[in-house]
Amino acid sequence: MIRSYLSVMVLASASLVQAAEQPDSVIGTKAPNSTFTNLGGKSVSLGDVHGRAATVIVFASFECPLSNSYATQLNELAKDMASQGVQVVLVCPTNEPLDVVAKAAESAFKPVMTVLLDPKKEFAAALKAQVTPEVFVLDADRVVRYRGRIDDAWSARLKRNPVVSSHDLQTALKALLEGKPIPKAVTTAVGCAIVYQEVAAPKTGVVTFYRDVQPILNKNCVVCHRAGEVGPFALTTYAQARRWANDIKDYTISRQMPPWMPAGGVRMKDERKLTEKEIATLATWVDSGMPEGDPKDAPKPPEFPDGWRMGKPDIIITPSDDFRLAATGDDLFRVFVIPTGLKENVWIRGYDVKPGNPRIVHHTLHYFDTTGQGRNLEKKQQLKDQEETAKGTPPADRGPGYTAGMGVGFVARGGTREQPAFGGIGGWAPGLAPQFLPPGHGWLLPKGSDFLIHTHYHRNGLPGTDRTQVGLYLAKGPVDQPWQTIVVNGMKPTEKIPAGKADHVAHGYFYLHTDAVIHNVLPHMHQIGKSVKMTLTPPHSKPIVLVDIPAWDYKWQETYWFQEPITAPVGTKIEIEAVFDNSADNPNNPSRPPVDVSVGERTNDEMLFGFLGVTSTKTPWERVRTSSFPPPGVAMTPPIRGQMTPELERRLGVWEAAITIKPRGGAETQTTSTEQVTKVFDGSFILIHSRSSGESSDTYELATFDPERKIYRMWTYTHEGAIIEWDGRWDDVSKSFIWTAPISGELKGTLVLNCADPNRHTRDFKIKVGFVTGYSATGTLTRKQSTPQ
């Protein structure tokens, strides 16, 4: 589960509107010296709290997620500007009881500025305030000089802009204090509507809250929309549901809520989908005035146990200390590295997750690592944090672990079939039940491994601490089928998404080279992904859509488990296709203006992967093998019109390769492989089929001479689903092929193959590909037999 890979969950539903711009509104008029009630219960006038240089009035609601998102920013503004004679005042247009508002203020805002209640909303009406948060800047004479938004962090209803580019309140204050005209005195505020006239709800109706609506909310919504959880507001009471009623209707009709991204594909387990009847029930309730009904009809509230839901785990994975998340900034991806201390391999049959702070933990992904690369990255992060702290600039986010992109920050190599170097053990998102595999299946957790918890943090405007735990349950019986993950890659290493292009299509595929049982699927992109679809096509059959997500949101990535596992035979083609929107109209585009986007691990880079959880059909089990090159018997169209040459014929035969591999920053390893080189496509190409020792995944290469371009061409088809294209030339002096992967973006590759000795070729290979850190490989190929031509 990724959900970086992965990425589950800010639930969005709120009575949110955009305040209309009113150029002829209250600008230039004097704010009334209204009387309010402060949180101490005392009567206070505006004149009592007015700043000598300026006053910032912020209409706020502690139940509005947009308003609360500015808590830290406004607190800092109040502290920073007080010395310049500027007072920041929160005005709450609400008739809620004083103790309720005070408790909510402390919980959501922890305000350092004055908080005043405007219970009759007279002051809000005088300034024609429409939403929370909406700010009004008053000069020393209480004349309104600016009204509107704080900044452009929000583009619409609970939709954040990736980058804040316009700090409107700061700009207005700076101009006012410098005695200059404010560049833009009126902007459009986005927030929760201020309701001036409450309409009494009917007591009864065809659809009532307690009898008809609350059971739907309890079943589908309150797992996240309750106190202390990641949902931005609660939906556990009638008053709360009524407050957000219009958005309950809108978001359920549009199927944005509950959050379930697939709109097509095979049936999935635990689909978070409302039925048409349930959606109609909610809409009828809202349209009929939100009747409350008889509280005696209220269903039994759902139970959410605080402890481990499946009993005490056999192993509890816990980070060494709390992690401290700053209140503001981009979402953060942090990887926590916990040594398991295992003296022998164990099999995991299931796991549960206890987020330390559900309000900020968006989702987690879990891995094991035997290479030590995660541990090394954590050491580097900690050293960097210590150095910054020593300089007097401690990092805003601090604690154990290291910050990465949506992956773990490295690519693990090595390992064997029985002892892999790196692997995944699921993930978690709000609402997800403990995950258990069928009997006889299991995740391997190797001896001496580190357990990695890749955590996606979503900031809520307040600083927070977290120490999320993962509970592991060991298999009680034998494990015949180790859990495996196969990956289809949808983007070429050199691919770029052009700036301004709103419909860039990326596509990738592989073929199964062994039979497999497919249990789940997880598509993965980054921020400018627009849509994604994965399909499966058995040999001589029609395509089957596995999952179709027409409106991609990288914050809502998850693993989708099929209702029934799918048995896929050898030759099955699995494809992924996605559309990326790199235009300025895409609110999720982190670049303003758009820039070309390359393949890479960083959040602002892009990628396209489809992860599939699979098991073998054989007993004893075998590694599920894949390649972008089809298995024998499956037709493939040659990529170009090719031509055989005497130089290519030097490669024909069966070879044994002895290779030394050196990853950048890693230790050397030796490997051997067998290469079988034959003619294909009517003798116009050579096909190099390579299988390394200790691995059951194959690599295929096609090579030919291109008579049109008058160069050699080669295509490498990896078992990860990537296709690398090479241009080559023959050097007749050294009797060598010199291959170069196109230098573009993050890819640079060279391969020199010396064929002077007809029975012993030498290889010198260097490559850096996208998010792979790169490696070099040198070695020899010794002919074992000639292949009939």
N, C-alpha and C positions, 0 to 999 in steps of 0.2 A: 504494500500500500504506500502510496506516496503522498499521497495527497500532497512534494519536490519531485519525492517523486510526486508526492504528494502534495493539495495543498488544499482542511475542513474546519475552521468555519466561523465566519461572521454572519450571523443571521440578521437579515435586515427587514424590518417592518416598522414603520413609524408614520404618524400623521405628519408628513413632511411636505412642505410647499416651497416654492420660490416666491419671495416677496417681489411684487411688481415694482419696477423703477418708477419713481414719481419725481421728475425734475422740478415740478412746481409744488413739492410737498412742504416740509417744515423747515427747509434750509433757509436760514436768515431770520427765523422767528425765535422768540425767547421761550425757553422751557419753563413751565409753571413751577412755582415753589411748593410743590405738592408735599403732603404729609404721608409718611409710611410707618410701618412697624418693623423694627429690627429683630434679629434673632433672639435678643434678650427680652423682647416683649415691650420695649419702650417706643414711644412715639418720636419719630425723627423727621425733620423736613429736609428737602433737597439742599437748602441753604446751609444746614448743619454739616453736610458732608461734601460740599462743593470744594473743588480744588482752586487754589489761588491763580493758577495759570490755565488749567483746563480740567474738564471732568469727562470721563468716559463712562457712559451709561451702557450697560450690557443687559439686555433683556434675556433672562436665562430660565431654563427649566431643568431641574435635576432628574427629570424622567426622560429627557430628550437626549438621545445618544450623540447628536451633532453638537448640542450645547456642552455636554460633558467632555467631548473630545478636546475642548479648548481649556480645560481646567488648569493644567500646568502652564500653558502659554499665558493665560490671563493672570495667574498668580505671579509669574515672573515679571510681567508687564507692570503690575501694581507695585512690586518691590523696586523695580528699576526706575520707575518714573516718579516715585513719591518725592525724591529729592529735588525734582524739577517743578514741583507744585502741581503735579497731575494726580488726581484721584480716580481710581477705578471702582465703580459701584455696580454690583449685581442687583438688578431689580427683577423680582419674581412675580409675574402677573398671575397670581393664583389665590384661591380662597381656601386652600388646604389648611388644616390646623397647624399652628406654629410649630409644635413639637415634631410633626411629621416632616415639615419642610426643613427644620434644623437638622434632623437625623439624616435626611436625604442629602442635604448640603455637605455635611461632614463626610458621608460615605462616598459621594460622587465627585466632590470638588475640593474638599479640605481648603476652603477659601481663606486667603490672607487679607482680602479686601472686604469692605462693608457689604452686607447682604440685606436688602430691604424687601419687604412684602408689599405688593400693590393689590390687595385683595379685591377691590372693586374694579381694577384695571383702568382706573381713571387716568393715571399718568401715561399708561401705554396708549390709551385712546387719544390723549392730547398730542402725543408724538406720532400717532398713526402707525405704531409698531405692528408688525404683522406676524413675525416668526421669532422663535428662539433658536440660535442666538442672532440677535440683530443689535448693532451698536450705533450709538449716537455720540458724537464728539461735540461737547459744549465748550465755548471759550470762557474767558474770565467773567463775562457778563451773563453767562448761561444761554448764550445764543447758539443755536444749532448750526455747526459748520460742516458736519459730515454725518451721513447715515448710510448703513448698508452692512456689508459683510466684514468679517475680520480679515480674511484672506480668501484665496481661491482653492482651498484644500478640498472643497466639495463641489462637484459639478452638477449634481442632482440628488434625488432622494437616496441617501446613504450610498452614494457613489463617489468615492474619493478620486481626486486627480492624482496620478502617480508622482507628480512634482508640483510643489507650491511655487508659483512664479510671480504672484502678485500679492504683496503684503499691504493691503489697502489701509488698514487701521494705522499701522506704523507710518506709512507715507503721509496720511492725513495729519497725524500728531506732529510729525517732524516739521511739516510745512506750517502748521499753526504756531508752533513754538518759535519758529524762525521768522514769523510775521509775513509769510509768503502765502499766495493763493493756493488752496488745496487743488491739486491737478484734476481730481475727479471727486466731486462732492457727494455724488449719489451712486451707489453700486447695488447690485442685486444680492440680497441675503438669501441663503438656502437654509431651511431648518424646519422646526415643528410649528404648526400653525397655532397662533394665539386665538383661542375661542372666546369671543366677547359675550355671546349669549348662548347659554346652555339650554338645549331643548330637552324637556322632560321626556324620559323614555316610558313607553307604555309598560304596564305591569305584565300583560299577557298578550299572546298572539299565536299564530299558527306555528311559528318557530320561536322557542324561548332559549335563553342562555343556559340555564341549569339543565333542562331536559335534553336539548338538541345540540347546542354549540360546545358546551364544556367537555362532553365526552370526546369530540373531535380534537379539541385543543390538547386534552390530556394525552390522547393517543399519539398525536403527531408533532406537537409543538413545545410542550413545557419541559421536555428533556433538555432543551437549550434555553428556552424562554422562561426562566425562573431565577430567583434571587441567587447570586453568586456564580451563575453560569455564563457562558460565552455570548448568549443572546443579549442584545443591547437593551432589552426591557423585558419585564415579566408579563405572562399571560395566565396567571393562576387564579385571578379573581374577576368578578364581573366588572368592577370599576376599571381594571387594567384592560380587559378585552374591549370595553366600550371606548376607551381612550384611543385605541389603535384599530377600531373597527373598520374604517374605510380602507386601511392598508391591509388588514386581514383579507378583505374582499378582493382588493386589487391584486395582491401578491399571489393569492391562491387561484384566481381566475387565470392569471398569466403563467401559473405553475412555477413561479420563481420560488415559492415556498409551498411545502417543505422543500429544502434544497435537494433536488434530484436532477442531475444534469442530463442523463440520457433521455432522448425523445424517441429512440428506436433501437432495435436490436433484439437479441434473444431475451427471454424472461430471466430476471435476476432475483436472487434472494434479498429479502428485507428491503424491497423497493419502497422508498419514501414517496408514495404517490397517494393523493386524495382521490377518491372515486368521484365520478361526475355528480352523484347524489350528495356527497359531502360538500363539494364546492358549491352546489346549488343551495344547500342548507345554509351555509355561511352567508352567501349573497342575499338570500331571502331575509335572514335575520337582520342584516345591515339595512336593507331597503325598507324594512317594515318598522324601523325606528329602534332596533336593538332591545326588544322586550326582555325583561329580566326573568320573569317566571317565578316559580315557587322554589325557594332554597331547599325544600324537602326533596326536590327532584335531582339535587346535585349528586353526581356520581362519586364513588369513593376515589379520593385523590391517589394518583400513582405513587408508588414507593420507589425511592432512589437510595439504595443502601450506600453508606459511606465506606464500608469495608470492601474487601475482595469479594466479588460477586460469586465466585466459584470455589470459595473456601481458600484457606491459606495456601499460597503458591509454594512450590518446592524451592524455587530460587527467586529472591527479590533483588532486582537491579536498582540501585540507588546512587545518584551522583554524590560526589564527596561533600558538596556544600550547596547552599541556596544560590540560585542565579538571580541577579538583580537586573531588571529590565527598566530602562528609562521610559518616561511617560510619552515622549513624542519621537517621531522619526519614522523611517520606513519599517515595514515588517522585517523581523529578524529571523534568520535561520541559524540555529546554534546546535553544534554536535557535541554531545557529552560522551566521554570515553571512560568506561568503567571496566577495570580488569575483572574477569570472572574467577580467576584462580583455579580453574578446573584442572584436575590431574588426569582426567580421561574424557573422551568424547561422550556427550550425552545427546539424547533425542528429545526434542520439545514437541509435545502434542498440542499445546495451546498456550495462550497468554491473555493477561488482562492488564489494563493500564489505569493508574490513579494519578491524574494530573494534580500537581501541587497547587496550581492556581488556575482553575477552569476559565476564569475571565480573560486570561491572556494566552492560554495554550490553544492554538488553532488546530494543530494535529502533530502527530509524531510518526516517524519511520524508524525501523529497528534493523540493525546489521550486526554481524560479527566480523572481526578483523584479526587475522593472525600475522599480518605483515608488519605491524607496528607503525604504519603510516599515520593512522589516526592519532595514536599516542604522540608521535613526533609533532604533528600539527598543533595539538593541544599545548605541548611544551613551548612551541614558538609563540602561540597566542598569549600564554601566560607571561612569557618573557617580555613581549611587546607591551602588555598591559602594565607590568611592573615598571618598565622604563618610562612610560607615559605618566604613571603615578608619581615617580621620582621627580619628574620635570614639573610637577604641580598641575598636570592636566589629566587626571584619572579618566579612564573611558566611561562614557555614560552607561554602557551595558557592561557588566563585569561579573565575574564568577568563574566557575569551572567551565571546561569545554573550549571550543573554538568556533568562530563564525565562518560559515561557508555559504555557498550559493544554495541552489535547490538540490544539489547532490552532496556527497560527503567530502568533496574537495580533492579526491585522488581516485585513480583507477588502479585496482589491485590486479597483479599478475602472479602467475605461478599457482602452486597447489596441484593436487591430483584429484582423480575421481572420488576416492575415498576420503581425502583430506583437503577440501577446497580452502583457498586462502582467504576468501571473502564471500559473504552471502547475506541475503535478507531474511528477516524473521518478522514480516508483517508490519503493521502500523495501527494507529488509532486516530479516531476523530470523534467529536461529541455525538453521543447517541449510539455509538457503535458498541455492540455487545461483545463480551469476551469471545475471542476467535479460537476455535478448536478444529483440528483436521480430522478427517475420517479415520477410523481404526486402521492401524497398519501403516499410516502415513506419518511423517514427522519432519521437523526442521532440525538439521544437524547443528549443534553448538560444539565446535572443536575444543579440545583441551588447550589450555594456555591462551585462549582467545580473549580479546577485548570486546565488550558489548557496547555498541554505539547507538545512542538515542538521538536521532536527528529531529529537532524540535522547531516547529514553526510558531513564532510568537507574534501575536497581533496586539498592537498597543491600543489602549483604551483611554489615553489622556492622563492616566495616573501612573506613578511609578509602582512597580510590583515585584514580588519575589516568587520564585517557583523552584520546586524540587520534585519533578515528576518521577514516579516509580513505575517499573514494568515487572509484573509478576509472571514467572514462567512455570509451567506445569510439565513435568517429565512424563514421557511415554511409559505406560505400565507394562506393555507387552512388546513383542518384537516389532521392528519397523521394517517392512518389506519395500516400501516405496518412499525414498527420500524426496522431499519437496524440491522442485527445480523451478528456475525462472529463465525464460527465454525472452529475447528482446528483438523487436523489429525496429530498425532505424529508418526514419523518414526523411532525413536531410543529408545531403552530401557534405563532406568536410569543408569544401570550398564554397558552399552555397551562401548567397547573400540575399537578404530581403530588401529590395530597393526602397529608399526613402520615398514616402508619398504613395506607395503602391498599397491599395486597399484590399487586393484580392490575390495575393501571392500564394500559389498552390505548391505544396510539397508532398512528395509521395515516395513511399518505400515499401519493400516487400521482402519476404524470404520464403523458401520452401522447406518443408519438413523432410529430413532425410531418415527419420525413424518414425514409427507409429508413436502417438502420444495421446494422453488424456488431458484436455484443457479445462481447468477449473475456474479461472478468473482472468480478468483483463484490467489493465490500468493504462490509459493513454496519458501522455505527459508533454506539456508545452510550457512556455513561459507567458509573459504578460501580453504580447500582441497577438496571441492565438485567437482565432475567431471561431473556428469550428473544426471538428475532428471526427473521423469515422474509421472503424476497423472492420475488415471483412475476412472471411475464411472461405476458400474455394477448394473443396475436395477434387481429386482428379476426375475429369469427365462429368463434373456436376456444376450446378449453378452456385453463384456466390451466396453466402449467408452473412448477413450483417451481425457482427458481434455486439458492437456498441456504436451509437450515433449521437454525438453531442453537437447540436447546431449552434449553441450559444456558449462558447467556452469561457470559463472563469477560472483563472489559475489558483484562486483561493479555495476552490471547491473540488480539488482533486481527490479521488479515492479509488480503491480497488472494488471492482464490481464482480461479485460471485454469481456464476450461472446457477439457475434453478436446478438444472441437471448438467453434470459434466459432459463435455463433448469429446467423443473419440474421433481423432483425426488421423487418417492413414498417411503413409509415406507419399510424398508428392503434393500434399496439401499446400496451397499457397495462402499465406497470411499477409494482408496488406494494411497499410495505414496511410490515410490521406488527410491533409489538413489545409486550412486556409488561414493565412496571416494577414492582419490589417496593420500596415505600417504607415497609415495616413495620419494627418493632423486631426481628423474627425474622430479618431479612436480615443476615448477618454482614458483608456488604460495604457496608452503609449507613454513610456517614461521619458521620451525625448521630445523636447519642444525647441526648435522645429524637429521633425523626424530626421533620423540619420540612417544610413545603411546599417543593417543588423546582420551580424555574422553568427555562425554556430559557435557555441561556447557555454561554459558552466555558469558565468556570471548571470545575475538576475536580469540584467539589461541585454544579455545575449539571448539567442533563441536555440531551441532544440525541439526535436520531435521523436519521441520514443513510444512504443507500445510494449508494455511488460505483460507477460502471460505466465500465470502459475500453472505448472504442468507436472504430470507424473508419467512414468513409463508404463507401457502396457505389458511389459515382459516381467517374468519372475525367474531368476533374479533380475533385478532392475538394470536398465542401461541408461546411459546419458542420452537425453533427447537432443538430437543433432539437427542443426539448421544451416542453411546457406542461401545467399542470394542467387547462387547457381543451382538450377534444378537437378534433381537426382536422375540417374539413367532412366530413360523411357519417357521422360517429360519433355515435351518440345520446347525449344527456346529459339528465338529469332536472333541471328547475329547482329551485333550492335552497328556494324558498318559493312560495306563491301570490302572484303579483305583479299590479300594475296600472299601465298606462301613464298618464302625465299630460302636459299641454301643456309643462310645464317640461322633462321628459325629451326631448320631441320637438325642443326647441331644439338638442339635441346631434347630431341625425341629419345625416349627410353625410360627406364626405371632407375631412380637415383636414391642414394642414401645421403641425407644432409646432416652434417654436424655443425651446430650453430652456437655461438656465444652471444648472449643477449645482455645488454647493459642498459637498464632504465636510467633516465636522468635522476641523479640523486640516490640511486639504489645500487644494490650489490649485483655483481655479474651472476648469470645463471647459464648452464649448458643444457641444450636440448637436442634431440635427434628427431628426424622426421623422414618419411618416405614420400618421394615425389614421383608420380607417374605422368609422363608427358606423351600425349597422343594427338593425332590430327582429328579435327572436327570440322563441321560445316563444309563438306565436300572437299576437305583437304586445304582449305584456305586459311585456317586458324590452327594454332596449337592450344591444347587445353592442359594446364598444369594442375593436377589434383594432389594436394599436400595434406598429410595427416601427421601431427606431431605425436611423439611418444608421451604417454601419460595423459593424453587428452583424447576425447572421442568426437571433437568438433573438427570439421574439415574446412580448408581454404581452397578456393578455386581461382585460377587465373586464365584469362583468354589473352592471346597475343597474336598480332598479325601485322602485315605491312599495309599501310593505307596508300593506295596508288593515287588518290586525289590530292592528299596533302604531302605525299612523298616523305612520310615519316613512319616509324613504327608506333603502334598503339597497343596498350595493355590495360586490362581491367581486372582489378583484384576484388573478389567477392568474399567477404569475411563472414564468419559464422555469427557475428553480431548484427549482420544485416546491412553493413556498410559496403558501398562500391567506391573504390578509389581508382581514378583514371590516371594513366601515365602516358607521357610522350617519350619516345626513345629514338636513339640513333645507333648505328653500328660503326664502331671504330675499327677500321681494317688493319691498322698498325698493331694495336694491342689485342685484336680479336675479341673485343668486348662489346656487350650491350651497355649503353649508358641511358638509364631511365630517370626521368624527372617528373614528379607529381607537380601539377601547376601551382605556382607560388601565388596564393590568394588568401587573404584573411589570415587564418591561423594555421594553414597547412603548408608544409614544406617537406618534400621527400626526395631522396636520391637513392638510386640503386645501381651499382656497377657490378655486372656479371661477366667475369672473364672466362671465355670459352676457348682459349688457345690450346689447352690440352683437351682432346676430344673425350677423354674419360674422367677428367677431374676439373670441374669448374670451381672458381672461387667467387665469393659473394661479399660485398661491402654495402651495407644498407643503413640509412639514417632517415628518420621520419619524425615529424611533429604534426599531430593531427588534432585540430580543434581543442577540445577539453582534455585530450590525452597529453600528459606532460612530455611524451616523446621517448624514444630509445634508439639505440644503434644495435646492429647485429652483423657479425662477421662470421664466415665459416666456409666450408667446402662441400661440394656435391660430388660424390663418387658414383660412377655408373655401375649399376648392378646387372642390368641386361638391356639389350636393344629392343625397341618396340617395332613390330612390323609396320612398314609405311604403306 
